[in-house]
Amino acid sequence: MKVYNKLVRDKIPQVIEEDGRKCETSIVPKEKLLPLLEEKLKEEINEFMEDKNLEELADIMEVVFGLSENLGYSEEDLLKKREEKKEERGGFKDGVFLEKVL
């Protein structure tokens, strides 16, 4: 038996059971979810830093959407704010590296 004690995607227990295994889960109360999401974000960022692929980026994005919802914002709110900031300050497409401000 392997112990995980971590936040997982909603359908992971179903995936485990479909694989013929059993698991124990519980539902985290909303007021205790934020630190678990923050820890999950660190985990997913570390996985991206190691593998640098689209799947890991998608995992990061899903956790960010979970954080947004936990803080009372919708995915649409987050995407709208992203667009507003991108319009106002740009994105990271051009690779601008600020060396000094004089």
VENSULGI-V244155 format. One record per residue. RES is the residue in one letter. PHI is phi in degrees with one decimal (999 if undefined). PSI is psi in whole degrees, -180 to 180 (NA if undefined). D_CENTER is the distance of its C-alpha to the mean C-alpha in whole Angstrom. Layout:
res & phi & psi & d_center
RES & PHI & PSI & D_CENTER
RES & PHI & PSI & D_CENTER
//
This chain:
res & phi & psi & d_center
M & 999 & 130 & 27
K & -105.7 & 133 & 23
V & -100.8 & 129 & 22
Y & -108.0 & -47 & 18
N & 46.6 & 56 & 17
K & -148.4 & 160 & 13
L & -71.6 & 135 & 11
V & -131.1 & 166 & 11
R & -59.8 & 152 & 10
D & -56.3 & -33 & 13
K & -95.6 & 3 & 16
I & -60.4 & -42 & 15
P & -58.3 & -40 & 19
Q & -63.4 & -43 & 20
V & -61.5 & -43 & 20
I & -62.9 & -46 & 21
E & -67.1 & -36 & 24
E & -66.0 & -22 & 25
D & -85.3 & 3 & 25
G & 86.3 & 11 & 28
R & -108.9 & 166 & 26
K & -114.8 & 156 & 26
C & -147.5 & 159 & 23
E & -111.7 & 131 & 23
T & -134.8 & 167 & 20
S & -146.7 & 163 & 20
I & -101.0 & 126 & 18
V & -78.3 & 130 & 17
P & -61.9 & 144 & 18
K & -51.5 & -39 & 16
E & -70.5 & -13 & 18
K & -109.3 & 4 & 16
L & -79.4 & -35 & 13
L & -53.9 & -50 & 12
P & -64.5 & -31 & 12
L & -70.1 & -39 & 11
L & -65.9 & -39 & 7
E & -62.8 & -42 & 8
E & -65.6 & -40 & 10
K & -63.8 & -38 & 7
L & -60.9 & -44 & 5
K & -59.4 & -44 & 9
E & -59.8 & -48 & 9
E & -67.8 & -37 & 7
I & -63.7 & -43 & 8
N & -62.0 & -41 & 12
E & -64.2 & -39 & 11
F & -64.4 & -43 & 11
M & -59.8 & -30 & 14
E & -82.6 & -44 & 16
D & -102.0 & -26 & 16
K & 44.9 & 61 & 15
N & -134.7 & 170 & 15
L & -63.2 & -36 & 13
E & -60.8 & -44 & 12
E & -68.6 & -37 & 9
L & -62.3 & -40 & 9
A & -64.6 & -37 & 8
D & -63.8 & -43 & 6
I & -59.9 & -45 & 4
M & -61.5 & -41 & 5
E & -64.0 & -40 & 4
V & -66.8 & -40 & 2
V & -62.3 & -41 & 4
F & -63.3 & -38 & 6
G & -64.1 & -42 & 7
L & -61.6 & -45 & 7
S & -58.1 & -48 & 10
E & -62.7 & -42 & 11
N & -61.9 & -31 & 12
L & -87.5 & 2 & 13
G & 96.2 & 13 & 16
Y & -112.1 & 148 & 14
S & -87.3 & 168 & 14
E & -57.9 & -39 & 12
E & -63.1 & -41 & 16
D & -58.9 & -45 & 16
L & -64.9 & -46 & 13
L & -65.8 & -37 & 14
K & -65.4 & -44 & 18
K & -63.5 & -39 & 17
R & -58.8 & -46 & 16
E & -64.1 & -42 & 19
E & -59.9 & -46 & 21
K & -67.1 & -38 & 20
K & -64.2 & -41 & 20
E & -64.7 & -42 & 24
E & -76.8 & -42 & 25
R & -121.7 & -5 & 23
G & 88.6 & 178 & 23
G & -108.4 & -145 & 20
F & -124.1 & 19 & 19
K & -66.7 & -39 & 21
D & -82.0 & -14 & 25
G & 72.6 & 34 & 24
V & -67.5 & 128 & 26
F & -117.5 & 110 & 26
L & -80.4 & 119 & 28
E & -95.5 & -45 & 30
K & -150.9 & 156 & 32
V & -123.6 & 121 & 33
L & -101.5 & NA & 37
//
